[in-house]
Amino acid sequence: MSSSLDENTEKANTTPSHLDPSTYPRTAHLPAENIYLELTYTPLNPTTLLTQTSSPAAGANVLFLGTTRNTFDDRAVAQLSYTAYAPLALKTLTQIARAAREKHALVGVSIAHRLGVVPVGEASIAIAVSAAHRGPAWRAGEEVLEVCKEKLEVWKREEFVGESAEEGAWRANRDRDREGNFL
């Protein structure tokens, strides 16, 4: 009987796989479309993203890194913490990447989002796009970011210096526009 009780206790304490860092990175690679997507608990590697989207057909390669700032609304930020439901987030990232590729005639798209704790100065999102010309690449890079902030199932908790992690504030990425103003 003790064995059954131990098994039930173990099951109750098991972290769901979508919240277990040991089950990451979670990736999607669509080689025919040159699309790479990743959710990870490890630091992002911009060089990898640029390599993934690079092509002899691309005359423009654009990289965006969204990093943790040291302040928010005049409060000192200790760190950000991100969580996601990976199966749904990867599905949404696929839709975003495909739509951008089609709309802007992109040669490649790579999007990586970091989960867990992201210290000040480190990147939480990296987006690389390549296109034949710079205009579509610039527009696509910004559009991919804005659509990710609007639709991607990733949530962040802001943790401030001098406060416990529990006092942090959960925020949806779509709370602010690209200029930092509340929506």
C-alpha positions as CSV (number, residue, x, y, z in Angstrom):
1,M,0.0,0.0,0.0
2,S,2.9,2.4,0.8
3,S,4.2,1.9,-2.8
4,S,0.9,3.0,-4.3
5,L,0.8,6.1,-2.1
6,D,4.4,7.0,-3.0
7,E,3.5,6.6,-6.7
8,N,0.5,8.9,-6.3
9,T,2.5,11.5,-4.4
10,E,5.2,11.4,-7.1
11,K,2.6,11.9,-9.9
12,A,1.0,14.8,-8.0
13,N,4.4,16.5,-7.7
14,T,5.4,16.0,-11.3
15,T,5.8,19.2,-13.3
16,P,3.8,19.2,-16.5
17,S,6.1,18.6,-19.5
18,H,5.4,22.0,-21.0
19,L,6.8,23.7,-17.8
20,D,9.7,21.3,-17.3
21,P,13.0,22.9,-18.6
22,S,14.5,19.4,-19.1
23,T,12.0,18.8,-22.0
24,Y,13.4,21.8,-23.9
25,P,14.4,23.1,-26.4
26,R,11.2,22.6,-28.3
27,T,11.7,23.3,-32.0
28,A,10.0,23.3,-35.3
29,H,11.9,23.2,-38.6
30,L,10.2,23.5,-41.9
31,P,13.0,22.9,-44.4
32,A,11.0,23.5,-47.5
33,E,10.1,27.0,-46.3
34,N,13.4,27.7,-44.5
35,I,11.6,28.3,-41.2
36,Y,13.2,27.6,-37.8
37,L,11.3,28.1,-34.6
38,E,12.5,27.5,-31.0
39,L,11.4,27.8,-27.4
40,T,14.3,27.3,-25.0
41,Y,15.5,27.9,-21.4
42,T,19.0,28.6,-22.6
43,P,20.5,31.9,-23.8
44,L,19.7,32.7,-27.4
45,N,22.3,32.6,-30.1
46,P,21.9,35.3,-32.7
47,T,24.6,33.9,-34.9
48,T,22.6,30.6,-35.2
49,L,19.5,32.5,-36.3
50,L,21.3,34.4,-38.9
51,T,23.0,31.2,-40.2
52,Q,19.6,29.5,-40.4
53,T,18.1,32.3,-42.6
54,S,21.1,33.0,-44.7
55,S,20.9,32.2,-48.4
56,P,22.6,33.2,-51.6
57,A,19.2,34.4,-52.7
58,A,19.0,36.9,-49.8
59,G,20.5,40.3,-50.2
60,A,19.2,41.4,-46.8
61,N,19.4,39.7,-43.5
62,V,17.8,41.4,-40.5
63,L,18.2,40.4,-36.9
64,F,16.2,41.7,-33.9
65,L,17.0,41.0,-30.3
66,G,14.6,41.9,-27.5
67,T,16.5,42.2,-24.3
68,T,15.7,42.7,-20.6
69,R,16.0,46.4,-19.7
70,N,17.2,47.4,-16.2
71,T,14.2,49.6,-15.5
72,F,10.4,49.6,-16.0
73,D,8.3,52.6,-15.1
74,D,11.1,54.0,-13.0
75,R,11.5,50.8,-11.1
76,A,14.8,48.8,-11.1
77,V,14.2,45.4,-12.8
78,A,16.0,42.4,-11.3
79,Q,15.0,40.0,-14.1
80,L,12.1,38.8,-16.3
81,S,10.7,35.3,-16.2
82,Y,8.8,33.8,-19.1
83,T,6.4,30.9,-19.4
84,A,4.5,29.3,-22.3
85,Y,2.3,26.4,-23.4
86,A,4.8,25.1,-25.9
87,P,2.6,23.1,-28.2
88,L,0.3,26.0,-28.8
89,A,3.1,28.6,-28.9
90,L,5.0,26.6,-31.6
91,K,1.7,26.3,-33.6
92,T,1.3,30.1,-33.4
93,L,4.9,30.8,-34.3
94,T,4.5,28.6,-37.4
95,Q,1.5,30.6,-38.5
96,I,3.3,33.9,-37.9
97,A,6.4,32.8,-39.8
98,R,4.5,31.4,-42.7
99,A,2.3,34.5,-43.0
100,A,5.4,36.8,-43.0
101,R,7.3,34.6,-45.5
102,E,4.4,34.8,-47.9
103,K,3.5,38.5,-47.4
104,H,7.1,39.7,-47.7
105,A,8.6,37.1,-50.1
106,L,11.1,36.1,-47.4
107,V,13.9,33.7,-48.1
108,G,14.0,32.5,-44.5
109,V,12.5,33.1,-41.0
110,S,13.9,32.1,-37.7
111,I,12.2,33.0,-34.3
112,A,13.5,31.9,-30.9
113,H,11.9,32.8,-27.6
114,R,13.6,32.2,-24.3
115,L,11.6,30.9,-21.3
116,G,12.4,30.9,-17.6
117,V,14.5,33.6,-16.0
118,V,16.1,36.2,-18.4
119,P,18.5,38.5,-16.6
120,V,19.0,42.1,-17.4
121,G,20.9,42.6,-20.7
122,E,20.1,39.1,-22.1
123,A,17.8,38.4,-25.0
124,S,14.3,37.0,-24.5
125,I,13.3,37.0,-28.2
126,A,15.4,36.8,-31.4
127,I,14.0,37.2,-34.9
128,A,16.0,36.8,-38.1
129,V,14.5,37.2,-41.5
130,S,16.1,37.3,-44.9
131,A,14.8,38.6,-48.2
132,A,16.1,39.6,-51.6
133,H,16.0,43.3,-50.7
134,R,16.2,45.3,-47.5
135,G,12.8,46.9,-47.6
136,P,10.8,43.7,-47.2
137,A,13.3,42.4,-44.7
138,W,13.0,45.4,-42.4
139,R,9.2,45.5,-42.6
140,A,9.0,41.7,-42.0
141,G,11.3,41.8,-39.0
142,E,9.2,44.4,-37.3
143,E,5.9,42.8,-38.3
144,V,7.0,39.4,-37.0
145,L,7.9,41.0,-33.6
146,E,4.6,42.9,-33.4
147,V,2.5,39.9,-34.2
148,C,4.5,37.7,-31.7
149,K,3.8,40.3,-29.0
150,E,0.1,40.4,-30.0
151,K,-0.6,36.7,-30.4
152,L,2.1,34.4,-29.1
153,E,1.2,32.4,-26.0
154,V,4.1,33.5,-23.9
155,W,3.7,35.4,-20.7
156,K,6.3,37.3,-18.6
157,R,6.7,38.2,-15.0
158,E,8.6,41.3,-14.2
159,E,10.6,41.0,-11.0
160,F,12.0,44.2,-9.4
161,V,15.1,44.8,-7.3
162,G,14.3,44.8,-3.5
163,E,11.1,42.7,-3.9
164,S,10.5,39.0,-3.7
165,A,9.8,37.1,-6.9
166,E,6.2,36.6,-5.7
167,E,5.7,40.4,-5.8
168,G,6.5,40.5,-9.5
169,A,3.9,41.5,-12.0
170,W,2.6,39.1,-14.7
171,R,2.1,40.9,-18.0
172,A,0.9,40.0,-21.5
173,N,3.4,41.1,-24.1
174,R,0.6,43.1,-25.8
175,D,0.2,45.5,-22.9
176,R,2.3,48.1,-24.7
177,D,2.8,49.3,-28.2
178,R,6.2,49.5,-30.0
179,E,6.9,52.9,-28.5
180,G,6.3,51.5,-24.9
181,N,2.9,53.2,-24.4
182,F,0.1,51.3,-22.7
183,L,-2.5,50.0,-25.1
